[in-house]
Amino acid sequence: MSIETVSPEKLAMLVHHYSEALAADFGLQPGTSPDWDDLSQDERKRMVAATRLALLDLSSALLRKGPCDISAFQEFAGGSEGKECGC
């Protein structure tokens, strides 16, 4: 799978889901965020647009650095704990 085949809508929904799932791990009250389907249409559109921009940034980083340069992802992940892709 490549960045170009990732659905921004599906990824935004997954990020929202996992953000809620991890709430307790970060000292937040679980269940305080509305489910994806309960978000306003404007909020969902904003999250999808932000996800689309993030995917474009990742794709641009891969084009600049090459598909096997893990640093292209580390700059977005906030660290260097990733592993080499094996290319």
KOLSE-513189 format. One record per residue: residue in three letters; x, y, z of N, C-alpha, C, CB in turn. Coordinates in pm, whole numbers, plus 32768, in hexadecimal, padded with zeros to 4 digits. Atoms other than C-alpha are relative to their C-alpha. Glycine has a CB too. Layout:
KOLSE-513189
NODE residuo   nx   ny   nz  cax  cay  caz   cx   cy   cz  cbx  cby  cbz
NODE     ALA    X    Y    Z    X    Y    Z    X    Y    Z    X    Y    Z
...
This chain:
KOLSE-513189
NODE residuo   nx   ny   nz  cax  cay  caz   cx   cy   cz  cbx  cby  cbz
NODE     MET 8054 7F8B 8000 8000 8000 8000 8059 807C 8000 7FA0 8000 8079
NODE     SER 7FB5 7F83 8004 807D 815B 7FAE 7FAC 8070 803B 802B 8022 7F6F
NODE     ILE 8045 7F8C 7FC8 8024 82AF 803B 7F8C 8028 7FA5 8061 8076 8012
NODE     GLU 8066 7FD5 805F 7F5D 82F8 7EFF 7F81 7FAC 8008 8037 7FFA 7F74
NODE     THR 8076 8057 7FFA 7E70 81D3 7F40 7FB7 8009 8085 8029 7F72 7FE6
NODE     VAL 8041 7FF1 7F7F 7E1A 8239 80A4 7F8B 8062 7FF3 8065 8031 806C
NODE     SER 8076 7FAA 8002 7CBB 82C8 80C3 8008 8064 8073 7F7E 7FAC 8009
NODE     PRO 7FFE 7F9C 7F94 7CC7 8412 8185 7F88 7FF2 805D 8004 808D 7FC4
NODE     GLU 8079 800F 7FAF 7B64 83D4 81FB 800F 7F8C 8063 7F85 7FE9 7FA6
NODE     LYS 7FEE 8074 7FAA 7BB4 8279 8284 806C 801A 8069 8024 7F84 7FAB
NODE     LEU 7F94 7FE3 7FA2 7CFA 82EE 8323 7FD2 8063 806B 807A 8038 7FB6
NODE     ALA 8034 7FA0 7F9D 7C4E 8418 83CC 7FA5 7FB9 8063 7FB4 8073 7FBA
NODE     MET 805A 804B 7FA9 7B46 832B 8455 8050 7FA7 8060 7F9F 7FAB 7FAD
NODE     LEU 7FAD 8055 7FAC 7C52 823D 84D7 804B 8050 806A 8063 7FB2 7FAA
NODE     VAL 7FB9 7FAB 7FA0 7D1B 8355 857A 7FA0 802D 806E 8040 807C 7FB9
NODE     HIS 8064 7FD8 7F9C 7BDF 83D1 8625 7FE2 7F8C 805E 7F7D 8030 7FBA
NODE     HIS 801E 8077 7FB0 7B8F 8270 869C 8072 7FE1 8062 7FE7 7F87 7FA4
NODE     TYR 7F8F 8022 7FAA 7CED 822A 8723 8020 806E 8064 807B 7FE3 7FAD
NODE     SER 7FEE 7F92 7FA1 7D05 8381 87C2 7FA5 7FEC 8078 7FE5 8088 7FBC
NODE     GLU 805E 801B 7F93 7BD1 832D 888E 802B 7F84 804D 7F70 7FEE 7FCA
NODE     ALA 7FD8 807C 7FBF 7C51 81CD 88D6 8077 8015 805E 8022 7F96 7F97
NODE     LEU 7F89 7FE6 7FAF 7D95 825D 8966 7FEB 806B 806A 8070 8029 7FA6
NODE     ALA 8019 7F91 7FA4 7CF1 836F 8A35 802B 7FE0 808E 7F6C 8025 7FFE
NODE     ALA 7FE0 8023 7F75 7D16 82BA 8B82 8097 7FF4 8016 7FBC 7F7C 8026
NODE     ASP 7F6E 800D 7FF5 7E87 8273 8B3D 8045 8087 8010 8037 7FB8 7F86
NODE     PHE 7FC6 7F7B 7FF8 7EC0 83EB 8B31 7FB9 8056 8068 7FFA 8044 7F78
NODE     GLY 8040 7FBA 7F92 7DF7 8443 8C63 7F80 8049 7FDD 805F 8060 8038
NODE     LEU 807D 7FC0 8029 7CBF 84AB 8BA6 7F8B 7FA3 801D 8004 8025 7F6B
NODE     GLN 8078 804E 7FE6 7B5E 8436 8BE6 7FD0 7FBE 7F7F 7F91 8059 803D
NODE     PRO 8033 8043 8078 7AFE 832C 8AE6 7F6A 8019 7FF0 801D 7F69 8007
NODE     GLY 808E 7FF1 801C 79AE 8355 8A3E 7FCF 808F 7FFD 7FB2 7FB5 8064
NODE     THR 802B 7F74 8001 79AF 84D0 8A45 7FFA 8039 7F73 805E 8054 8055
NODE     SER 8007 7FD4 808B 79E4 84F5 88CF 7F8C 7FB8 7FBB 8085 7FE4 7FB5
NODE     PRO 806D 8043 8046 78BA 84B2 87F0 8036 7F99 7F9C 7FA8 8067 7FB7
NODE     ASP 7FDC 8060 8069 78C4 8385 8708 800B 8049 7F7C 7F97 7F8D 7FF7
NODE     TRP 7FED 7FC5 8084 792B 83CE 85A2 7F7A 8026 7FC1 804C 7F9F 7FA5
NODE     ASP 8082 7FE7 803E 77C3 83B3 852B 7FB2 806F 8045 7FAD 7F81 8001
NODE     ASP 8044 7F96 7FB6 7756 84AB 8636 8043 8089 7FF1 7FF9 7FDC 8092
NODE     LEU 7FBE 7F7F 801A 784F 85B8 85CE 7FB0 804D 7F99 8092 7FEB 7FD1
NODE     SER 8044 7FAF 8065 77C2 86D9 850B 8043 7FEA 7F78 8004 8098 8027
NODE     GLN 7FCA 800E 8089 77F0 86CD 8393 807A 805A 7FEE 7F93 8022 7F97
NODE     ASP 7F8F 7FA3 800C 78D5 87FE 83AC 807C 7FCB 8047 7FD9 8089 803A
NODE     GLU 7F8F 8037 7FB6 79B1 8755 84B4 803E 7F8C 7FB4 7FD5 7FD3 808C
NODE     ARG 7FCA 8070 804F 79D3 861A 83E1 804A 8032 7F85 7F8F 7FA0 7FD6
NODE     LYS 7FBE 7FC7 8076 7A26 86E9 82AD 8088 803C 8025 7FA7 806C 7FBE
NODE     ARG 7F82 7FC3 7FD3 7B31 87A7 8373 8069 7F95 801D 7FE8 8056 807F
NODE     MET 7FA2 806C 7FE0 7BCE 8664 83F2 8031 7FB9 7F82 7FBE 7F9C 805F
NODE     VAL 7FD9 803F 807F 7BCE 85C9 8295 805F 805C 7FB3 7F83 7FE0 7FAA
NODE     ALA 7FA7 7FA2 8046 7C69 8705 8202 808A 8003 8042 7FC3 808E 8001
NODE     ALA 7F7F 8003 7FBA 7D79 8703 830F 804B 7F80 7FE1 7FEB 800E 8098
NODE     THR 7FC2 8080 8021 7DBB 8593 82C9 8035 8001 7F72 7F9B 7F8C 8013
NODE     ARG 7FD4 7FF7 808B 7DD0 85D6 8154 8083 8050 7FF7 7F93 8041 7FA9
NODE     LEU 7F85 7FB0 8000 7ED6 86E6 8195 8075 7FB1 803B 7FEC 8082 8050
NODE     ALA 7F95 8052 7FC3 7F9D 85FC 8278 8031 7F97 7F9D 7FCD 7FBD 8082
NODE     LEU 7FD8 8063 8064 7F9B 84F0 8169 8051 803F 7F90 7F85 7FB9 7FC7
NODE     LEU 7FB3 7FB8 8066 8012 85EF 806A 808C 8020 8031 7FB8 8081 7FD6
NODE     ASP 7F7D 7FE4 7FC6 812C 8655 8153 8056 7F81 8004 7FF1 8039 808E
NODE     LEU 7FB5 807F 7FFC 8191 84E9 8186 802C 7FD7 7F75 7FAB 7F91 803E
NODE     SER 7FE0 8025 808A 8184 84A7 8012 8071 8057 7FCA 7F83 800D 7FA7
NODE     SER 7F96 7FA5 802C 825A 85DB 7FCC 8085 7FDB 8040 7FDC 8091 8021
NODE     ALA 7F85 8027 7FBB 8357 856D 80D1 803A 7F82 7FC2 7FE6 7FE9 8096
NODE     LEU 7FD0 807A 803F 836D 8417 802F 803D 801D 7F77 7F8E 7F9A 7FF2
NODE     LEU 7FC9 7FDD 8083 83A5 84B1 7ED8 8088 8045 800D 7F9F 805B 7FB5
NODE     ARG 7F81 7FBA 7FEB 84BA 8590 7F62 806D 7FA1 8030 7FEE 8071 8064
NODE     LYS 7F9B 8052 7FBE 856A 8482 802C 800A 7F72 7FCB 7FE5 7FFC 8093
NODE     GLY 7FFF 8089 8032 8511 833E 7F7C 7FAA 7FA6 8057 808E 7FCA 7FFA
NODE     PRO 805F 8055 7FB7 8420 8229 7FE1 803D 7FAE 8070 7FBE 7FA4 7FA0
NODE     CYS 7FC2 8053 7F99 851D 816F 80B9 8049 8052 806B 8062 7F9E 7FC1
NODE     ASP 7FC2 7FAA 7F9C 8596 829A 8181 7F9D 8014 8073 802B 808B 7FC3
NODE     ILE 805D 8000 7F8F 84E9 8264 82D0 7FF6 8089 8040 802B 7F99 8067
NODE     SER 8006 7F7B 7FC3 853B 83C9 833A 7F8B 8051 7FC8 8083 804C 7FE8
NODE     ALA 8073 7FBC 8037 8422 843B 8253 7F86 7FEC 805A 7FE2 7FCE 7F73
NODE     PHE 806E 8019 7FA5 8332 839C 834B 8021 802D 808E 7FDD 7F6C 8001
NODE     GLN 7FDA 7FDC 7F78 83F6 83E6 8488 7FE4 8091 801E 8091 7FE3 8018
NODE     GLU 801A 7F73 7FE7 83CE 855C 845C 7F6E 8016 8022 8029 8054 7F88
NODE     PHE 808D 7FF2 7FE0 8255 852B 846C 7FDC 7FB2 807E 7FAB 7FD0 7F8C
NODE     ALA 801C 8051 7F89 825F 8424 8581 803A 803E 807E 8036 7F74 7FEE
NODE     GLY 7FC8 7FBB 7F8C 8328 8508 8662 8072 7FB7 8043 7F95 8016 8063
NODE     GLY 7F90 8044 7FC2 8454 842A 8699 8049 7FA8 7F9E 7FD1 7FAF 8075
NODE     SER 7FAF 8056 8056 854B 8333 8615 7FF9 7F6E 802B 8092 802E 8001
NODE     GLU 8009 8088 7FD0 84CA 81F4 86AF 7FCD 7F9E 7F95 7FA6 7FFA 8077
NODE     GLY 802D 8058 806C 8459 8169 855C 806D 7FA2 7FD4 7FD0 8051 7F8A
NODE     LYS 7FA0 8061 8034 8501 8049 84AA 8011 8016 7F6C 7FD4 7F6F 801D
NODE     GLU 7FE8 7FF6 808F 8596 803B 8352 7F98 7FAD 7FB5 808E 7FD1 7FDC
NODE     CYS 806B 8044 804A 84A3 7FCC 8244 8030 7F81 7FBC 7FC5 805E 7F99
NODE     GLY 7FCC 807B 803C 8586 7EB9 81C0 8016 8006 7F6B 7FA4 7F92 801D
NODE     CYS 7FE7 7FF4 8090 85B4 7F42 8062 8092 7FEA 7FDF 7FD5 8089 7FCE
